[in-house]
């Protein structure tokens, strides 16, 4: 039987399950809506779907490497308590290695990857139903380096920040140092040239207003702005930052001294840009006990 888009839409509205899960349920039940609903309930997907609107802004980030390939990903949970669970970390590893060994480029492709007899999406749905919190794969990025390049990796704050760099030059220690720098100092950009013009112009306009409000004469404002923009670069651009192991030099000097250059940075900070839960987890637990 042909499964129409309207059937998928109807099942989704009735169960709250995802589009892919609804289509699969209808295929498995040969278009029978009631059987499809039972299928979703049996698989725990309807239960998981009830949590779809809840905020999952905690979790872990990690990286996985093999020869010239690497992947960085972020897996979210609703609470930090769950993120520290061994089962959650095992799920993160399974997903990371599955993506690393695949050719997946999009989230849809990643969720359809097979891990044993299940898909990545199945693993997430099952974990959501079992753990009782919304679990979601938020993002990932795959990187392939050249043979003349090396990966540098660093986990900060127990996996709250995962930093991976690609460095030209055969020096893994330097690459790791730069990855550590990025994780600890949280730069927004890699080089001055990588700063978007819109970001730069916005920063200049803000600084100029500050300068004028401080009482500086308009004719001197632009020169003062240029001086403060250099400070902005030193704080937000990775290679312009003071090197954390030797503040007498910048990161770019450290790279140059070791005949290396920065090719790429991928840095994931768990929950960045997402709304955070502000409820009290201890109170939630106590309310459930009562």
C-alpha positions in Angstrom: 0.0 0.0 0.0 1.3 3.5 -0.8 1.9 5.6 2.2 0.8 9.2 1.5 2.1 12.4 3.1 -1.3 13.1 4.6 -1.3 9.7 6.4 2.1 10.4 7.9 0.9 13.9 9.0 -2.3 12.4 10.5 -0.3 9.8 12.5 2.2 12.4 13.7 -0.6 14.6 14.9 -2.3 11.7 16.8 0.9 10.4 18.4 3.4 13.2 18.5 6.1 10.9 17.0 8.6 12.0 14.4 8.0 12.0 10.7 10.4 9.1 10.0 9.0 7.0 12.8 5.4 7.6 11.6 6.2 6.6 8.1 8.0 3.5 9.2 5.1 2.6 11.5 2.6 2.9 8.6 4.8 0.8 6.3 5.1 -1.9 8.9 1.3 -1.9 9.5 0.5 -1.7 5.8 -1.3 1.6 6.2 -3.5 0.6 9.1 -3.7 3.6 11.4 -4.6 1.8 14.6 -1.9 -0.8 14.1 0.6 2.0 13.4 -0.3 3.6 16.7 0.2 0.3 18.5 3.5 -0.1 16.7 4.7 3.2 18.0 3.5 2.5 21.5 5.2 -0.9 21.5 8.5 0.6 20.4 8.3 3.2 23.1 8.2 6.0 20.5 4.9 7.5 21.5 6.2 7.7 25.1 9.4 9.3 23.9 7.5 11.7 21.7 5.6 13.2 24.7 9.0 14.6 25.8 9.7 16.2 22.4 8.8 19.8 23.6 10.9 19.5 26.7 14.2 21.3 26.8 17.3 19.2 26.4 20.2 21.6 26.8 22.5 19.5 29.0 24.6 16.6 27.8 28.0 15.9 26.5 30.2 16.7 23.5 33.0 14.4 22.3 35.2 13.6 19.4 36.2 10.4 17.6 39.2 10.0 15.3 40.5 7.2 13.0 43.5 7.8 10.7 42.6 10.9 8.6 39.0 11.2 9.7 37.3 12.7 12.8 33.9 13.6 14.0 32.8 16.0 16.7 29.3 15.7 18.1 26.9 16.9 20.8 24.3 14.7 22.5 21.8 16.4 24.7 19.8 15.4 27.8 17.5 17.5 30.0 19.6 17.3 33.1 23.3 17.1 33.9 22.5 14.1 36.2 21.6 12.0 33.2 24.6 13.2 31.2 26.9 11.8 33.9 25.2 8.3 33.6 27.4 5.5 32.1 24.5 4.5 29.8 24.3 8.0 28.3 28.1 8.0 27.7 27.9 4.6 26.1 25.1 5.9 23.7 27.3 8.9 22.8 30.2 6.5 21.9 28.0 4.3 19.8 26.6 7.2 17.8 30.1 8.9 17.5 31.7 5.8 16.1 28.8 5.0 13.8 29.1 8.4 12.2 32.9 8.2 12.1 32.7 5.0 10.1 30.0 6.2 7.8 29.6 8.7 4.9 26.8 10.5 6.6 26.8 14.2 6.0 23.3 15.3 7.2 21.4 14.7 10.4 18.8 12.6 8.5 21.6 10.3 7.2 23.1 10.0 10.7 19.9 9.1 12.3 19.3 6.3 9.8 22.8 4.7 10.3 22.7 1.1 11.5 24.2 0.1 14.9 23.6 -3.6 15.1 20.0 -4.2 14.3 18.9 -0.7 15.3 19.3 2.7 13.7 20.9 5.6 15.6 17.3 7.1 15.8 16.1 3.8 17.4 18.9 4.0 20.0 17.9 7.6 20.9 14.2 6.8 21.1 14.8 3.7 23.3 17.2 5.7 25.6 14.6 8.4 25.9 11.9 5.9 26.9 14.1 4.1 29.3 15.8 7.0 31.0 12.7 9.2 31.1 14.3 12.3 29.7 14.4 13.7 26.2 17.6 12.7 24.5 18.6 14.3 21.2 21.5 14.4 18.8 21.9 18.1 18.3 24.8 18.4 15.8 27.9 16.8 14.5 30.7 17.7 12.1 33.0 15.4 10.2 36.5 16.4 9.2 39.0 14.8 6.9 42.6 15.9 7.2 45.6 15.6 4.8 48.5 13.2 5.6 50.7 16.2 6.3 48.3 17.5 9.0 47.6 16.3 12.5 44.5 16.3 14.8 44.7 18.0 18.2 41.9 17.2 20.6 40.9 18.3 24.1 37.9 17.7 26.4 37.2 20.4 29.0 34.9 20.4 32.0 34.2 16.7 31.7 32.9 16.8 28.2 31.0 20.1 28.4 33.4 21.5 25.8 35.0 19.4 23.0 37.7 21.0 20.9 39.3 19.6 17.8 41.9 21.3 15.6 43.6 20.4 12.4 47.2 21.7 12.3 49.6 21.6 9.3 52.9 20.2 10.5 53.9 16.9 12.1 53.6 17.9 15.7 50.8 16.4 17.8 51.9 18.1 21.0 51.4 21.5 19.4 48.0 20.5 18.0 46.9 19.4 21.4 48.1 22.6 23.0 46.1 24.6 20.5 43.0 22.5 21.1 43.4 23.0 24.8 43.8 26.8 24.3 40.5 26.8 22.3 38.6 24.8 24.9 39.8 26.9 27.8 39.8 30.4 26.3 36.7 29.9 24.1 37.6 32.0 21.0 34.8 32.9 18.6 37.0 33.0 15.5 40.2 31.3 14.3 41.9 34.2 12.5 41.3 37.9 12.0 40.3 37.1 8.3 37.7 34.7 9.5 35.8 37.4 11.5 32.6 38.2 9.6 32.4 41.8 8.4 29.0 42.1 10.0 30.4 41.1 13.4 33.3 43.5 13.0 31.2 46.5 12.0 28.8 45.7 14.9 31.6 45.7 17.4 33.1 48.9 16.0 29.7 50.7 16.3 29.3 49.5 19.9 32.8 50.6 20.9 32.3 54.0 19.1 29.2 54.6 21.2 31.1 53.7 24.3 34.0 56.1 23.4 31.6 59.0 22.7 29.7 58.3 25.9 33.0 58.5 27.8 33.4 62.0 26.6 36.0 61.6 23.8 35.8 64.1 21.0 34.3 62.7 17.8 37.5 63.5 15.8 39.5 61.2 18.0 36.9 58.4 18.3 37.9 56.4 15.3 41.5 56.1 16.4 40.4 55.0 19.9 38.1 52.4 18.3 40.9 50.9 16.2 42.9 50.4 19.4 40.1 48.7 21.2 39.4 46.5 18.1 42.9 45.1 18.5 41.9 44.2 22.1 38.7 42.6 20.7 40.9 40.4 18.4 43.1 39.4 21.3 40.1 38.2 23.2 38.1 36.5 20.5 40.5 35.3 17.8 42.3 32.0 18.6 45.6 32.8 17.0 45.7 36.3 18.4 45.1 35.2 22.0 48.0 35.0 24.5 49.2 31.4 24.7 48.0 29.9 28.0 51.3 28.1 28.6 53.4 31.1 27.9 51.6 34.5 27.9 54.7 36.2 26.5 53.7 35.0 23.1 50.5 34.7 21.0 49.2 31.4 19.7 50.2 32.3 16.2 53.8 32.8 17.4 53.7 29.5 19.2 52.6 27.8 15.9 55.2 29.7 13.8 58.0 28.8 16.3 57.1 25.1 15.8 56.8 25.4 12.0 53.0 24.7 12.2 49.9 26.5 11.0 46.2 26.3 12.1 44.0 24.8 9.4 40.7 24.3 11.2 38.9 24.5 14.5 35.7 22.7 15.6 34.6 23.6 19.2 31.3 22.4 20.6 30.1 23.8 24.0 27.1 21.8 25.3 23.9 23.8 25.2 25.4 27.0 23.7 22.7 29.1 22.2 19.9 27.0 23.8 17.4 27.8 26.4 18.4 26.2 29.7 16.1 24.5 32.2 15.8 26.6 35.3 13.8 24.2 37.4 15.3 22.6 40.5 16.1 19.0 39.8 16.3 18.1 43.5 12.7 19.4 44.0 11.6 17.4 40.9 13.0 14.2 42.4 11.3 14.9 45.8 8.0 15.6 44.1 8.1 12.3 42.3 9.0 10.4 45.6 6.0 12.1 47.3 
